[in-house]
Amino acid sequence: MEGTIKSYDRMKGFGYIIDPNGNDVFMHITGVISGTPKAIEVGDKVQFVKAKGLHGFQAAKIELAR
């Protein structure tokens, strides 16, 4: 699924992705599998999979589309 980084806190290692339906999806630095997590910026395009986490759905297998 495609999405756009809505927010990302480098110090805490998490943020939110906007999915194609306009929903916020939680993301954590451990879900990034390609690209440099410290280089993530608001507005970046990403590919990801929604996965069941401890507190609902979150992004997994996040790939930066740079």
PDB file of N, CA, C and O in Angstrom:
ATOM      1  N   MET A   1       0.843  -1.157   0.000  1.00  0.00           N
ATOM      2  CA  MET A   1       0.000   0.000   0.000  1.00  0.00           C
ATOM      3  C   MET A   1       0.902   1.237   0.000  1.00  0.00           C
ATOM      4  O   MET A   1       1.976   1.226   0.601  1.00  0.00           O
ATOM      5  N   GLU A   2       0.465   2.290  -0.668  1.00  0.00           N
ATOM      6  CA  GLU A   2       1.235   3.528  -0.707  1.00  0.00           C
ATOM      7  C   GLU A   2       0.748   4.487   0.370  1.00  0.00           C
ATOM      8  O   GLU A   2      -0.404   4.420   0.797  1.00  0.00           O
ATOM      9  N   GLY A   3       1.621   5.366   0.801  1.00  0.00           N
ATOM     10  CA  GLY A   3       1.247   6.363   1.784  1.00  0.00           C
ATOM     11  C   GLY A   3       2.230   7.514   1.785  1.00  0.00           C
ATOM     12  O   GLY A   3       3.210   7.523   1.040  1.00  0.00           O
ATOM     13  N   THR A   4       1.943   8.492   2.645  1.00  0.00           N
ATOM     14  CA  THR A   4       2.779   9.676   2.781  1.00  0.00           C
ATOM     15  C   THR A   4       3.058   9.899   4.260  1.00  0.00           C
ATOM     16  O   THR A   4       2.157   9.783   5.091  1.00  0.00           O
ATOM     17  N   ILE A   5       4.302  10.219   4.589  1.00  0.00           N
ATOM     18  CA  ILE A   5       4.656  10.495   5.980  1.00  0.00           C
ATOM     19  C   ILE A   5       3.930  11.764   6.424  1.00  0.00           C
ATOM     20  O   ILE A   5       4.106  12.832   5.838  1.00  0.00           O
ATOM     21  N   LYS A   6       3.114  11.631   7.466  1.00  0.00           N
ATOM     22  CA  LYS A   6       2.367  12.775   8.010  1.00  0.00           C
ATOM     23  C   LYS A   6       3.190  13.462   9.097  1.00  0.00           C
ATOM     24  O   LYS A   6       3.265  14.689   9.148  1.00  0.00           O
ATOM     25  N   SER A   7       3.805  12.658   9.966  1.00  0.00           N
ATOM     26  CA  SER A   7       4.645  13.194  11.033  1.00  0.00           C
ATOM     27  C   SER A   7       5.681  12.144  11.395  1.00  0.00           C
ATOM     28  O   SER A   7       5.453  10.948  11.216  1.00  0.00           O
ATOM     29  N   TYR A   8       6.820  12.595  11.904  1.00  0.00           N
ATOM     30  CA  TYR A   8       7.868  11.662  12.316  1.00  0.00           C
ATOM     31  C   TYR A   8       8.788  12.362  13.301  1.00  0.00           C
ATOM     32  O   TYR A   8       9.329  13.426  13.001  1.00  0.00           O
ATOM     33  N   ASP A   9       8.965  11.773  14.467  1.00  0.00           N
ATOM     34  CA  ASP A   9       9.850  12.310  15.504  1.00  0.00           C
ATOM     35  C   ASP A   9      11.118  11.459  15.514  1.00  0.00           C
ATOM     36  O   ASP A   9      11.104  10.325  15.992  1.00  0.00           O
ATOM     37  N   ARG A  10      12.213  12.006  14.986  1.00  0.00           N
ATOM     38  CA  ARG A  10      13.475  11.257  14.897  1.00  0.00           C
ATOM     39  C   ARG A  10      13.992  10.825  16.263  1.00  0.00           C
ATOM     40  O   ARG A  10      14.540   9.731  16.403  1.00  0.00           O
ATOM     41  N   MET A  11      13.822  11.676  17.266  1.00  0.00           N
ATOM     42  CA  MET A  11      14.328  11.366  18.607  1.00  0.00           C
ATOM     43  C   MET A  11      13.580  10.183  19.227  1.00  0.00           C
ATOM     44  O   MET A  11      14.187   9.350  19.901  1.00  0.00           O
ATOM     45  N   LYS A  12      12.279  10.108  19.003  1.00  0.00           N
ATOM     46  CA  LYS A  12      11.472   9.036  19.588  1.00  0.00           C
ATOM     47  C   LYS A  12      11.350   7.831  18.657  1.00  0.00           C
ATOM     48  O   LYS A  12      11.054   6.729  19.118  1.00  0.00           O
ATOM     49  N   GLY A  13      11.573   8.022  17.351  1.00  0.00           N
ATOM     50  CA  GLY A  13      11.562   6.930  16.397  1.00  0.00           C
ATOM     51  C   GLY A  13      10.183   6.479  15.946  1.00  0.00           C
ATOM     52  O   GLY A  13      10.011   5.333  15.529  1.00  0.00           O
ATOM     53  N   PHE A  14       9.204   7.365  16.026  1.00  0.00           N
ATOM     54  CA  PHE A  14       7.879   6.994  15.544  1.00  0.00           C
ATOM     55  C   PHE A  14       7.147   8.181  14.942  1.00  0.00           C
ATOM     56  O   PHE A  14       7.557   9.332  15.096  1.00  0.00           O
ATOM     57  N   GLY A  15       6.053   7.877  14.252  1.00  0.00           N
ATOM     58  CA  GLY A  15       5.243   8.915  13.629  1.00  0.00           C
ATOM     59  C   GLY A  15       4.014   8.294  12.995  1.00  0.00           C
ATOM     60  O   GLY A  15       3.570   7.220  13.400  1.00  0.00           O
ATOM     61  N   TYR A  16       3.462   8.980  11.990  1.00  0.00           N
ATOM     62  CA  TYR A  16       2.251   8.511  11.325  1.00  0.00           C
ATOM     63  C   TYR A  16       2.373   8.635   9.812  1.00  0.00           C
ATOM     64  O   TYR A  16       2.989   9.562   9.286  1.00  0.00           O
ATOM     65  N   ILE A  17       1.769   7.676   9.138  1.00  0.00           N
ATOM     66  CA  ILE A  17       1.669   7.662   7.687  1.00  0.00           C
ATOM     67  C   ILE A  17       0.200   7.875   7.346  1.00  0.00           C
ATOM     68  O   ILE A  17      -0.675   7.349   8.035  1.00  0.00           O
ATOM     69  N   ILE A  18      -0.083   8.636   6.297  1.00  0.00           N
ATOM     70  CA  ILE A  18      -1.447   8.773   5.797  1.00  0.00           C
ATOM     71  C   ILE A  18      -1.626   7.729   4.707  1.00  0.00           C
ATOM     72  O   ILE A  18      -0.884   7.718   3.725  1.00  0.00           O
ATOM     73  N   ASP A  19      -2.619   6.844   4.879  1.00  0.00           N
ATOM     74  CA  ASP A  19      -2.860   5.815   3.866  1.00  0.00           C
ATOM     75  C   ASP A  19      -3.706   6.378   2.729  1.00  0.00           C
ATOM     76  O   ASP A  19      -4.150   7.523   2.820  1.00  0.00           O
ATOM     77  N   PRO A  20      -3.947   5.614   1.658  1.00  0.00           N
ATOM     78  CA  PRO A  20      -4.698   6.123   0.503  1.00  0.00           C
ATOM     79  C   PRO A  20      -6.132   6.571   0.831  1.00  0.00           C
ATOM     80  O   PRO A  20      -6.726   7.348   0.084  1.00  0.00           O
ATOM     81  N   ASN A  21      -6.681   6.080   1.945  1.00  0.00           N
ATOM     82  CA  ASN A  21      -8.038   6.459   2.346  1.00  0.00           C
ATOM     83  C   ASN A  21      -8.056   7.673   3.270  1.00  0.00           C
ATOM     84  O   ASN A  21      -9.118   8.099   3.723  1.00  0.00           O
ATOM     85  N   GLY A  22      -6.871   8.232   3.549  1.00  0.00           N
ATOM     86  CA  GLY A  22      -6.775   9.403   4.413  1.00  0.00           C
ATOM     87  C   GLY A  22      -6.696   9.079   5.894  1.00  0.00           C
ATOM     88  O   GLY A  22      -6.798   9.976   6.730  1.00  0.00           O
ATOM     89  N   ASN A  23      -6.515   7.803   6.231  1.00  0.00           N
ATOM     90  CA  ASN A  23      -6.408   7.383   7.634  1.00  0.00           C
ATOM     91  C   ASN A  23      -4.960   7.457   8.114  1.00  0.00           C
ATOM     92  O   ASN A  23      -4.026   7.238   7.344  1.00  0.00           O
ATOM     93  N   ASP A  24      -4.791   7.765   9.388  1.00  0.00           N
ATOM     94  CA  ASP A  24      -3.464   7.764   9.995  1.00  0.00           C
ATOM     95  C   ASP A  24      -3.095   6.344  10.398  1.00  0.00           C
ATOM     96  O   ASP A  24      -3.899   5.627  10.993  1.00  0.00           O
ATOM     97  N   VAL A  25      -1.867   5.945  10.066  1.00  0.00           N
ATOM     98  CA  VAL A  25      -1.353   4.629  10.430  1.00  0.00           C
ATOM     99  C   VAL A  25      -0.065   4.852  11.221  1.00  0.00           C
ATOM    100  O   VAL A  25       0.863   5.497  10.733  1.00  0.00           O
ATOM    101  N   PHE A  26      -0.010   4.322  12.433  1.00  0.00           N
ATOM    102  CA  PHE A  26       1.177   4.445  13.275  1.00  0.00           C
ATOM    103  C   PHE A  26       2.363   3.773  12.608  1.00  0.00           C
ATOM    104  O   PHE A  26       2.225   2.705  12.010  1.00  0.00           O
ATOM    105  N   MET A  27       3.534   4.400  12.711  1.00  0.00           N
ATOM    106  CA  MET A  27       4.766   3.800  12.199  1.00  0.00           C
ATOM    107  C   MET A  27       5.850   3.909  13.254  1.00  0.00           C
ATOM    108  O   MET A  27       5.892   4.872  14.020  1.00  0.00           O
ATOM    109  N   HIS A  28       6.733   2.908  13.289  1.00  0.00           N
ATOM    110  CA  HIS A  28       7.869   2.914  14.205  1.00  0.00           C
ATOM    111  C   HIS A  28       9.130   2.645  13.396  1.00  0.00           C
ATOM    112  O   HIS A  28       9.092   1.961  12.373  1.00  0.00           O
ATOM    113  N   ILE A  29      10.220   3.180  13.854  1.00  0.00           N
ATOM    114  CA  ILE A  29      11.497   3.051  13.148  1.00  0.00           C
ATOM    115  C   ILE A  29      11.856   1.587  12.862  1.00  0.00           C
ATOM    116  O   ILE A  29      12.515   1.304  11.862  1.00  0.00           O
ATOM    117  N   THR A  30      11.440   0.670  13.712  1.00  0.00           N
ATOM    118  CA  THR A  30      11.758  -0.741  13.513  1.00  0.00           C
ATOM    119  C   THR A  30      11.019  -1.339  12.321  1.00  0.00           C
ATOM    120  O   THR A  30      11.364  -2.433  11.875  1.00  0.00           O
ATOM    121  N   GLY A  31      10.004  -0.640  11.794  1.00  0.00           N
ATOM    122  CA  GLY A  31       9.267  -1.126  10.636  1.00  0.00           C
ATOM    123  C   GLY A  31       9.872  -0.721   9.308  1.00  0.00           C
ATOM    124  O   GLY A  31       9.408  -1.166   8.258  1.00  0.00           O
ATOM    125  N   VAL A  32      10.911   0.122   9.333  1.00  0.00           N
ATOM    126  CA  VAL A  32      11.549   0.589   8.100  1.00  0.00           C
ATOM    127  C   VAL A  32      12.535  -0.467   7.615  1.00  0.00           C
ATOM    128  O   VAL A  32      13.469  -0.831   8.330  1.00  0.00           O
ATOM    129  N   ILE A  33      12.320  -0.961   6.382  1.00  0.00           N
ATOM    130  CA  ILE A  33      13.204  -2.003   5.854  1.00  0.00           C
ATOM    131  C   ILE A  33      14.101  -1.517   4.722  1.00  0.00           C
ATOM    132  O   ILE A  33      15.041  -2.215   4.342  1.00  0.00           O
ATOM    133  N   SER A  34      13.827  -0.322   4.172  1.00  0.00           N
ATOM    134  CA  SER A  34      14.725   0.220   3.152  1.00  0.00           C
ATOM    135  C   SER A  34      14.793   1.727   3.303  1.00  0.00           C
ATOM    136  O   SER A  34      13.834   2.373   3.726  1.00  0.00           O
ATOM    137  N   GLY A  35      15.931   2.266   2.953  1.00  0.00           N
ATOM    138  CA  GLY A  35      16.142   3.693   3.144  1.00  0.00           C
ATOM    139  C   GLY A  35      16.813   3.924   4.494  1.00  0.00           C
ATOM    140  O   GLY A  35      17.092   2.976   5.229  1.00  0.00           O
ATOM    141  N   THR A  36      17.063   5.155   4.805  1.00  0.00           N
ATOM    142  CA  THR A  36      17.710   5.519   6.060  1.00  0.00           C
ATOM    143  C   THR A  36      16.663   6.110   6.993  1.00  0.00           C
ATOM    144  O   THR A  36      16.171   7.207   6.729  1.00  0.00           O
ATOM    145  N   PRO A  37      16.302   5.420   8.082  1.00  0.00           N
ATOM    146  CA  PRO A  37      15.260   5.920   8.977  1.00  0.00           C
ATOM    147  C   PRO A  37      15.495   7.345   9.476  1.00  0.00           C
ATOM    148  O   PRO A  37      14.541   8.100   9.667  1.00  0.00           O
ATOM    149  N   LYS A  38      16.760   7.716   9.688  1.00  0.00           N
ATOM    150  CA  LYS A  38      17.043   9.063  10.176  1.00  0.00           C
ATOM    151  C   LYS A  38      16.811  10.127   9.107  1.00  0.00           C
ATOM    152  O   LYS A  38      16.753  11.316   9.420  1.00  0.00           O
ATOM    153  N   ALA A  39      16.679   9.706   7.843  1.00  0.00           N
ATOM    154  CA  ALA A  39      16.455  10.651   6.748  1.00  0.00           C
ATOM    155  C   ALA A  39      14.969  10.838   6.427  1.00  0.00           C
ATOM    156  O   ALA A  39      14.630  11.598   5.520  1.00  0.00           O
ATOM    157  N   ILE A  40      14.081  10.157   7.154  1.00  0.00           N
ATOM    158  CA  ILE A  40      12.646  10.275   6.901  1.00  0.00           C
ATOM    159  C   ILE A  40      12.190  11.698   7.184  1.00  0.00           C
ATOM    160  O   ILE A  40      12.543  12.289   8.204  1.00  0.00           O
ATOM    161  N   GLU A  41      11.397  12.238   6.261  1.00  0.00           N
ATOM    162  CA  GLU A  41      10.874  13.593   6.420  1.00  0.00           C
ATOM    163  C   GLU A  41       9.386  13.617   6.098  1.00  0.00           C
ATOM    164  O   GLU A  41       8.887  12.789   5.337  1.00  0.00           O
ATOM    165  N   VAL A  42       8.695  14.572   6.685  1.00  0.00           N
ATOM    166  CA  VAL A  42       7.274  14.763   6.399  1.00  0.00           C
ATOM    167  C   VAL A  42       7.104  14.986   4.894  1.00  0.00           C
ATOM    168  O   VAL A  42       7.845  15.753   4.279  1.00  0.00           O
ATOM    169  N   GLY A  43       6.117  14.303   4.315  1.00  0.00           N
ATOM    170  CA  GLY A  43       5.854  14.425   2.888  1.00  0.00           C
ATOM    171  C   GLY A  43       6.481  13.332   2.044  1.00  0.00           C
ATOM    172  O   GLY A  43       6.140  13.189   0.869  1.00  0.00           O
ATOM    173  N   ASP A  44       7.401  12.548   2.625  1.00  0.00           N
ATOM    174  CA  ASP A  44       8.015  11.452   1.883  1.00  0.00           C
ATOM    175  C   ASP A  44       6.962  10.419   1.507  1.00  0.00           C
ATOM    176  O   ASP A  44       6.050  10.137   2.283  1.00  0.00           O
ATOM    177  N   LYS A  45       7.097   9.862   0.315  1.00  0.00           N
ATOM    178  CA  LYS A  45       6.220   8.788  -0.146  1.00  0.00           C
ATOM    179  C   LYS A  45       6.819   7.460   0.301  1.00  0.00           C
ATOM    180  O   LYS A  45       8.034   7.267   0.253  1.00  0.00           O
ATOM    181  N   VAL A  46       5.957   6.552   0.735  1.00  0.00           N
ATOM    182  CA  VAL A  46       6.407   5.241   1.197  1.00  0.00           C
ATOM    183  C   VAL A  46       5.479   4.137   0.708  1.00  0.00           C
ATOM    184  O   VAL A  46       4.323   4.377   0.363  1.00  0.00           O
ATOM    185  N   GLN A  47       6.009   2.939   0.689  1.00  0.00           N
ATOM    186  CA  GLN A  47       5.239   1.715   0.473  1.00  0.00           C
ATOM    187  C   GLN A  47       5.260   0.992   1.813  1.00  0.00           C
ATOM    188  O   GLN A  47       6.295   0.957   2.478  1.00  0.00           O
ATOM    189  N   PHE A  48       4.125   0.412   2.219  1.00  0.00           N
ATOM    190  CA  PHE A  48       4.078  -0.283   3.498  1.00  0.00           C
ATOM    191  C   PHE A  48       2.942  -1.292   3.518  1.00  0.00           C
ATOM    192  O   PHE A  48       2.097  -1.331   2.623  1.00  0.00           O
ATOM    193  N   VAL A  49       2.949  -2.101   4.560  1.00  0.00           N
ATOM    194  CA  VAL A  49       1.912  -3.091   4.790  1.00  0.00           C
ATOM    195  C   VAL A  49       1.292  -2.790   6.144  1.00  0.00           C
ATOM    196  O   VAL A  49       2.012  -2.484   7.094  1.00  0.00           O
ATOM    197  N   LYS A  50      -0.027  -2.870   6.253  1.00  0.00           N
ATOM    198  CA  LYS A  50      -0.672  -2.715   7.557  1.00  0.00           C
ATOM    199  C   LYS A  50      -0.595  -4.051   8.282  1.00  0.00           C
ATOM    200  O   LYS A  50      -0.950  -5.094   7.733  1.00  0.00           O
ATOM    201  N   ALA A  51      -0.127  -4.003   9.523  1.00  0.00           N
ATOM    202  CA  ALA A  51       0.008  -5.215  10.327  1.00  0.00           C
ATOM    203  C   ALA A  51      -0.632  -4.994  11.693  1.00  0.00           C
ATOM    204  O   ALA A  51      -0.681  -3.868  12.188  1.00  0.00           O
ATOM    205  N   LYS A  52      -1.111  -6.050  12.286  1.00  0.00           N
ATOM    206  CA  LYS A  52      -1.716  -5.971  13.613  1.00  0.00           C
ATOM    207  C   LYS A  52      -0.612  -5.803  14.645  1.00  0.00           C
ATOM    208  O   LYS A  52       0.310  -6.615  14.721  1.00  0.00           O
ATOM    209  N   GLY A  53      -0.714  -4.730  15.445  1.00  0.00           N
ATOM    210  CA  GLY A  53       0.248  -4.480  16.502  1.00  0.00           C
ATOM    211  C   GLY A  53      -0.411  -4.630  17.859  1.00  0.00           C
ATOM    212  O   GLY A  53      -1.548  -5.093  17.948  1.00  0.00           O
ATOM    213  N   LEU A  54       0.276  -4.250  18.902  1.00  0.00           N
ATOM    214  CA  LEU A  54      -0.269  -4.354  20.256  1.00  0.00           C
ATOM    215  C   LEU A  54      -1.476  -3.454  20.484  1.00  0.00           C
ATOM    216  O   LEU A  54      -2.361  -3.784  21.273  1.00  0.00           O
ATOM    217  N   HIS A  55      -1.511  -2.319  19.796  1.00  0.00           N
ATOM    218  CA  HIS A  55      -2.582  -1.337  20.012  1.00  0.00           C
ATOM    219  C   HIS A  55      -3.365  -1.065  18.741  1.00  0.00           C
ATOM    220  O   HIS A  55      -3.800   0.064  18.517  1.00  0.00           O
ATOM    221  N   GLY A  56      -3.551  -2.066  17.916  1.00  0.00           N
ATOM    222  CA  GLY A  56      -4.267  -1.889  16.659  1.00  0.00           C
ATOM    223  C   GLY A  56      -3.320  -2.029  15.478  1.00  0.00           C
ATOM    224  O   GLY A  56      -2.235  -2.597  15.598  1.00  0.00           O
ATOM    225  N   PHE A  57      -3.742  -1.509  14.348  1.00  0.00           N
ATOM    226  CA  PHE A  57      -2.921  -1.634  13.146  1.00  0.00           C
ATOM    227  C   PHE A  57      -1.783  -0.625  13.143  1.00  0.00           C
ATOM    228  O   PHE A  57      -1.910   0.487  13.657  1.00  0.00           O
ATOM    229  N   GLN A  58      -0.665  -1.042  12.551  1.00  0.00           N
ATOM    230  CA  GLN A  58       0.472  -0.156  12.377  1.00  0.00           C
ATOM    231  C   GLN A  58       1.171  -0.521  11.074  1.00  0.00           C
ATOM    232  O   GLN A  58       0.922  -1.579  10.496  1.00  0.00           O
ATOM    233  N   ALA A  59       2.042   0.361  10.625  1.00  0.00           N
ATOM    234  CA  ALA A  59       2.770   0.137   9.382  1.00  0.00           C
ATOM    235  C   ALA A  59       3.938  -0.823   9.623  1.00  0.00           C
ATOM    236  O   ALA A  59       4.623  -0.748  10.643  1.00  0.00           O
ATOM    237  N   ALA A  60       4.146  -1.723   8.664  1.00  0.00           N
ATOM    238  CA  ALA A  60       5.275  -2.651   8.709  1.00  0.00           C
ATOM    239  C   ALA A  60       5.879  -2.709   7.307  1.00  0.00           C
ATOM    240  O   ALA A  60       5.242  -2.303   6.335  1.00  0.00           O
ATOM    241  N   LYS A  61       7.086  -3.205   7.208  1.00  0.00           N
ATOM    242  CA  LYS A  61       7.786  -3.335   5.926  1.00  0.00           C
ATOM    243  C   LYS A  61       7.760  -2.014   5.152  1.00  0.00           C
ATOM    244  O   LYS A  61       7.426  -1.983   3.967  1.00  0.00           O
ATOM    245  N   ILE A  62       8.118  -0.927   5.837  1.00  0.00           N
ATOM    246  CA  ILE A  62       8.076   0.415   5.259  1.00  0.00           C
ATOM    247  C   ILE A  62       9.298   0.608   4.356  1.00  0.00           C
ATOM    248  O   ILE A  62      10.439   0.403   4.770  1.00  0.00           O
ATOM    249  N   GLU A  63       9.027   1.005   3.117  1.00  0.00           N
ATOM    250  CA  GLU A  63      10.085   1.273   2.144  1.00  0.00           C
ATOM    251  C   GLU A  63       9.938   2.704   1.649  1.00  0.00           C
ATOM    252  O   GLU A  63       8.877   3.093   1.162  1.00  0.00           O
ATOM    253  N   LEU A  64      11.005   3.485   1.775  1.00  0.00           N
ATOM    254  CA  LEU A  64      10.995   4.853   1.272  1.00  0.00           C
ATOM    255  C   LEU A  64      11.046   4.833  -0.242  1.00  0.00           C
ATOM    256  O   LEU A  64      11.794   4.052  -0.829  1.00  0.00           O
ATOM    257  N   ALA A  65      10.264   5.677  -0.873  1.00  0.00           N
ATOM    258  CA  ALA A  65      10.172   5.713  -2.337  1.00  0.00           C
ATOM    259  C   ALA A  65      11.002   6.841  -2.927  1.00  0.00           C
ATOM    260  O   ALA A  65      10.524   7.574  -3.793  1.00  0.00           O
ATOM    261  N   ARG A  66      12.231   6.987  -2.473  1.00  0.00           N
ATOM    262  CA  ARG A  66      13.090   8.061  -2.977  1.00  0.00           C
ATOM    263  C   ARG A  66      13.873   7.593  -4.158  1.00  0.00           C
ATOM    264  O   ARG A  66      14.655   8.358  -4.722  1.00  0.00           O
TER     265      ARG A  66
END
